[in-house]
Amino acid sequence: MDRLMAMKVFCEVAATGSFTAAADRLEMSRVMVSRYVESLESWLGVRLIQRTTRRLALTDAGERCLQRAQQLHGVAEALQQEVRTDAEELSGLLRLTCSVSFAYAQLATALAAFLQQHPALKIDVKLGDQAVNLLEERIDLAIRISQSPDPGLVSRPLAICDSVMVASPAYLRLAGTPAHPDQLAQHSCISHSHFGRDGWTLSHNGQTQRFTVPVRLTMDDATSLMQAAIAGAGIALLPAYLVNPVLREGQLISVLSDWQAAQIGVYALYPSRRHLAPAVRALLDFLVQRFEQRPW
């Protein structure tokens, strides 16, 4: 059987921990997945995976094989892309990871436009705010909003993320509108679980100060926090790229607009500049150009 494909299948089984899940991701039958793994074990003359009724585990030989198989499969994919001429269509599968809020507000429409330009290309996006191991998850590109992107990855700046304090008209009618951040202590505040739950750092006329805020509700997704703010849960500090439309519609109102939270960078992160597939490079260039042209 095709040994490169067998290595690809083996990598998927190792990544998912399941023959069935690997079959779903590869769009092939579970029987064919088993055959590919068995053929690779037969060729190498060792058992790569210990199979039990409940779980799969790589053997020592399997762990060593996985590292080499990932390298070989990556080189093979890069070679396949590099030998094509620029006139040919981009094809294959790109795997991305991104936060739910950025995907909802910005990336989904951007990817729709990109796919219209490249009809032979497929994109799979893993959503979540938690950092993932790009190599283990076989992610081609991560879109992250961070003050300090992972130094172990190559980073390309896409845009600047501003944050704004917002609340619903109904909440402000009941609780009043704060005139100074000191007054946030008398309000209900809602915050991201991984950012600002202990206090908000704000700047005004060049002076920066940290304010303690009484956070009553935390969530690990900014989109859900925005919905809670619209429902009147309290004052929230949220990314402008997400809340600008509801601010225009009047569902939320800007609070303490003369105080600014620190700007955060939006980055595209990827494991290595070497063997960067043309499809990844094309998407990077597309996103850079898109976010340069679109107002935030």
Secondary structure as a PSIPRED ss2 file (coil, helix, strand):
# PSIPRED VFORMAT (PSIPRED V4.0)

   1 M C   1.000  0.000  0.000
   2 D C   1.000  0.000  0.000
   3 R H   0.000  1.000  0.000
   4 L H   0.000  1.000  0.000
   5 M H   0.000  1.000  0.000
   6 A H   0.000  1.000  0.000
   7 M H   0.000  1.000  0.000
   8 K H   0.000  1.000  0.000
   9 V H   0.000  1.000  0.000
  10 F H   0.000  1.000  0.000
  11 C H   0.000  1.000  0.000
  12 E H   0.000  1.000  0.000
  13 V H   0.000  1.000  0.000
  14 A H   0.000  1.000  0.000
  15 A H   0.000  1.000  0.000
  16 T H   0.000  1.000  0.000
  17 G C   1.000  0.000  0.000
  18 S C   1.000  0.000  0.000
  19 F H   0.000  1.000  0.000
  20 T H   0.000  1.000  0.000
  21 A H   0.000  1.000  0.000
  22 A H   0.000  1.000  0.000
  23 A H   0.000  1.000  0.000
  24 D H   0.000  1.000  0.000
  25 R H   0.000  1.000  0.000
  26 L H   0.000  1.000  0.000
  27 E C   1.000  0.000  0.000
  28 M C   1.000  0.000  0.000
  29 S C   1.000  0.000  0.000
  30 R H   0.000  1.000  0.000
  31 V H   0.000  1.000  0.000
  32 M H   0.000  1.000  0.000
  33 V H   0.000  1.000  0.000
  34 S H   0.000  1.000  0.000
  35 R H   0.000  1.000  0.000
  36 Y H   0.000  1.000  0.000
  37 V H   0.000  1.000  0.000
  38 E H   0.000  1.000  0.000
  39 S H   0.000  1.000  0.000
  40 L H   0.000  1.000  0.000
  41 E H   0.000  1.000  0.000
  42 S H   0.000  1.000  0.000
  43 W H   0.000  1.000  0.000
  44 L H   0.000  1.000  0.000
  45 G C   1.000  0.000  0.000
  46 V C   1.000  0.000  0.000
  47 R C   1.000  0.000  0.000
  48 L C   1.000  0.000  0.000
  49 I E   0.000  0.000  1.000
  50 Q E   0.000  0.000  1.000
  51 R E   0.000  0.000  1.000
  52 T C   1.000  0.000  0.000
  53 T C   1.000  0.000  0.000
  54 R C   1.000  0.000  0.000
  55 R C   1.000  0.000  0.000
  56 L E   0.000  0.000  1.000
  57 A E   0.000  0.000  1.000
  58 L E   0.000  0.000  1.000
  59 T C   1.000  0.000  0.000
  60 D H   0.000  1.000  0.000
  61 A H   0.000  1.000  0.000
  62 G H   0.000  1.000  0.000
  63 E H   0.000  1.000  0.000
  64 R H   0.000  1.000  0.000
  65 C H   0.000  1.000  0.000
  66 L H   0.000  1.000  0.000
  67 Q H   0.000  1.000  0.000
  68 R H   0.000  1.000  0.000
  69 A H   0.000  1.000  0.000
  70 Q H   0.000  1.000  0.000
  71 Q H   0.000  1.000  0.000
  72 L H   0.000  1.000  0.000
  73 H H   0.000  1.000  0.000
  74 G H   0.000  1.000  0.000
  75 V H   0.000  1.000  0.000
  76 A H   0.000  1.000  0.000
  77 E H   0.000  1.000  0.000
  78 A H   0.000  1.000  0.000
  79 L H   0.000  1.000  0.000
  80 Q H   0.000  1.000  0.000
  81 Q H   0.000  1.000  0.000
  82 E H   0.000  1.000  0.000
  83 V C   1.000  0.000  0.000
  84 R C   1.000  0.000  0.000
  85 T C   1.000  0.000  0.000
  86 D C   1.000  0.000  0.000
  87 A C   1.000  0.000  0.000
  88 E C   1.000  0.000  0.000
  89 E C   1.000  0.000  0.000
  90 L C   1.000  0.000  0.000
  91 S C   1.000  0.000  0.000
  92 G E   0.000  0.000  1.000
  93 L E   0.000  0.000  1.000
  94 L E   0.000  0.000  1.000
  95 R E   0.000  0.000  1.000
  96 L E   0.000  0.000  1.000
  97 T E   0.000  0.000  1.000
  98 C E   0.000  0.000  1.000
  99 S C   1.000  0.000  0.000
 100 V H   0.000  1.000  0.000
 101 S H   0.000  1.000  0.000
 102 F H   0.000  1.000  0.000
 103 A H   0.000  1.000  0.000
 104 Y H   0.000  1.000  0.000
 105 A H   0.000  1.000  0.000
 106 Q H   0.000  1.000  0.000
 107 L H   0.000  1.000  0.000
 108 A H   0.000  1.000  0.000
 109 T H   0.000  1.000  0.000
 110 A H   0.000  1.000  0.000
 111 L H   0.000  1.000  0.000
 112 A H   0.000  1.000  0.000
 113 A H   0.000  1.000  0.000
 114 F H   0.000  1.000  0.000
 115 L H   0.000  1.000  0.000
 116 Q H   0.000  1.000  0.000
 117 Q H   0.000  1.000  0.000
 118 H C   1.000  0.000  0.000
 119 P C   1.000  0.000  0.000
 120 A C   1.000  0.000  0.000
 121 L E   0.000  0.000  1.000
 122 K E   0.000  0.000  1.000
 123 I E   0.000  0.000  1.000
 124 D E   0.000  0.000  1.000
 125 V E   0.000  0.000  1.000
 126 K E   0.000  0.000  1.000
 127 L E   0.000  0.000  1.000
 128 G C   1.000  0.000  0.000
 129 D C   1.000  0.000  0.000
 130 Q C   1.000  0.000  0.000
 131 A C   1.000  0.000  0.000
 132 V C   1.000  0.000  0.000
 133 N C   1.000  0.000  0.000
 134 L C   1.000  0.000  0.000
 135 L C   1.000  0.000  0.000
 136 E C   1.000  0.000  0.000
 137 E C   1.000  0.000  0.000
 138 R C   1.000  0.000  0.000
 139 I C   1.000  0.000  0.000
 140 D C   1.000  0.000  0.000
 141 L E   0.000  0.000  1.000
 142 A E   0.000  0.000  1.000
 143 I E   0.000  0.000  1.000
 144 R E   0.000  0.000  1.000
 145 I E   0.000  0.000  1.000
 146 S E   0.000  0.000  1.000
 147 Q C   1.000  0.000  0.000
 148 S C   1.000  0.000  0.000
 149 P C   1.000  0.000  0.000
 150 D C   1.000  0.000  0.000
 151 P C   1.000  0.000  0.000
 152 G C   1.000  0.000  0.000
 153 L C   1.000  0.000  0.000
 154 V E   0.000  0.000  1.000
 155 S E   0.000  0.000  1.000
 156 R E   0.000  0.000  1.000
 157 P E   0.000  0.000  1.000
 158 L E   0.000  0.000  1.000
 159 A E   0.000  0.000  1.000
 160 I E   0.000  0.000  1.000
 161 C E   0.000  0.000  1.000
 162 D C   1.000  0.000  0.000
 163 S E   0.000  0.000  1.000
 164 V E   0.000  0.000  1.000
 165 M E   0.000  0.000  1.000
 166 V E   0.000  0.000  1.000
 167 A E   0.000  0.000  1.000
 168 S C   1.000  0.000  0.000
 169 P H   0.000  1.000  0.000
 170 A H   0.000  1.000  0.000
 171 Y H   0.000  1.000  0.000
 172 L H   0.000  1.000  0.000
 173 R H   0.000  1.000  0.000
 174 L H   0.000  1.000  0.000
 175 A H   0.000  1.000  0.000
 176 G C   1.000  0.000  0.000
 177 T C   1.000  0.000  0.000
 178 P C   1.000  0.000  0.000
 179 A C   1.000  0.000  0.000
 180 H C   1.000  0.000  0.000
 181 P H   0.000  1.000  0.000
 182 D H   0.000  1.000  0.000
 183 Q H   0.000  1.000  0.000
 184 L H   0.000  1.000  0.000
 185 A H   0.000  1.000  0.000
 186 Q H   0.000  1.000  0.000
 187 H C   1.000  0.000  0.000
 188 S C   1.000  0.000  0.000
 189 C E   0.000  0.000  1.000
 190 I E   0.000  0.000  1.000
 191 S E   0.000  0.000  1.000
 192 H E   0.000  0.000  1.000
 193 S C   1.000  0.000  0.000
 194 H C   1.000  0.000  0.000
 195 F E   0.000  0.000  1.000
 196 G C   1.000  0.000  0.000
 197 R C   1.000  0.000  0.000
 198 D C   1.000  0.000  0.000
 199 G C   1.000  0.000  0.000
 200 W E   0.000  0.000  1.000
 201 T E   0.000  0.000  1.000
 202 L E   0.000  0.000  1.000
 203 S E   0.000  0.000  1.000
 204 H E   0.000  0.000  1.000
 205 N C   1.000  0.000  0.000
 206 G C   1.000  0.000  0.000
 207 Q E   0.000  0.000  1.000
 208 T E   0.000  0.000  1.000
 209 Q E   0.000  0.000  1.000
 210 R E   0.000  0.000  1.000
 211 F E   0.000  0.000  1.000
 212 T C   1.000  0.000  0.000
 213 V C   1.000  0.000  0.000
 214 P C   1.000  0.000  0.000
 215 V E   0.000  0.000  1.000
 216 R E   0.000  0.000  1.000
 217 L E   0.000  0.000  1.000
 218 T E   0.000  0.000  1.000
 219 M E   0.000  0.000  1.000
 220 D C   1.000  0.000  0.000
 221 D C   1.000  0.000  0.000
 222 A H   0.000  1.000  0.000
 223 T H   0.000  1.000  0.000
 224 S H   0.000  1.000  0.000
 225 L H   0.000  1.000  0.000
 226 M H   0.000  1.000  0.000
 227 Q H   0.000  1.000  0.000
 228 A H   0.000  1.000  0.000
 229 A H   0.000  1.000  0.000
 230 I H   0.000  1.000  0.000
 231 A C   1.000  0.000  0.000
 232 G C   1.000  0.000  0.000
 233 A C   1.000  0.000  0.000
 234 G C   1.000  0.000  0.000
 235 I E   0.000  0.000  1.000
 236 A E   0.000  0.000  1.000
 237 L E   0.000  0.000  1.000
 238 L E   0.000  0.000  1.000
 239 P E   0.000  0.000  1.000
 240 A H   0.000  1.000  0.000
 241 Y H   0.000  1.000  0.000
 242 L H   0.000  1.000  0.000
 243 V H   0.000  1.000  0.000
 244 N H   0.000  1.000  0.000
 245 P H   0.000  1.000  0.000
 246 V H   0.000  1.000  0.000
 247 L H   0.000  1.000  0.000
 248 R H   0.000  1.000  0.000
 249 E H   0.000  1.000  0.000
 250 G C   1.000  0.000  0.000
 251 Q C   1.000  0.000  0.000
 252 L C   1.000  0.000  0.000
 253 I E   0.000  0.000  1.000
 254 S E   0.000  0.000  1.000
 255 V E   0.000  0.000  1.000
 256 L C   1.000  0.000  0.000
 257 S C   1.000  0.000  0.000
 258 D C   1.000  0.000  0.000
 259 W C   1.000  0.000  0.000
 260 Q E   0.000  0.000  1.000
 261 A E   0.000  0.000  1.000
 262 A C   1.000  0.000  0.000
 263 Q C   1.000  0.000  0.000
 264 I E   0.000  0.000  1.000
 265 G E   0.000  0.000  1.000
 266 V E   0.000  0.000  1.000
 267 Y E   0.000  0.000  1.000
 268 A E   0.000  0.000  1.000
 269 L E   0.000  0.000  1.000
 270 Y E   0.000  0.000  1.000
 271 P C   1.000  0.000  0.000
 272 S C   1.000  0.000  0.000
 273 R C   1.000  0.000  0.000
 274 R C   1.000  0.000  0.000
 275 H C   1.000  0.000  0.000
 276 L C   1.000  0.000  0.000
 277 A C   1.000  0.000  0.000
 278 P H   0.000  1.000  0.000
 279 A H   0.000  1.000  0.000
 280 V H   0.000  1.000  0.000
 281 R H   0.000  1.000  0.000
 282 A H   0.000  1.000  0.000
 283 L H   0.000  1.000  0.000
 284 L H   0.000  1.000  0.000
 285 D H   0.000  1.000  0.000
 286 F H   0.000  1.000  0.000
 287 L H   0.000  1.000  0.000
 288 V H   0.000  1.000  0.000
 289 Q H   0.000  1.000  0.000
 290 R H   0.000  1.000  0.000
 291 F H   0.000  1.000  0.000
 292 E H   0.000  1.000  0.000
 293 Q H   0.000  1.000  0.000
 294 R C   1.000  0.000  0.000
 295 P C   1.000  0.000  0.000
 296 W C   1.000  0.000  0.000
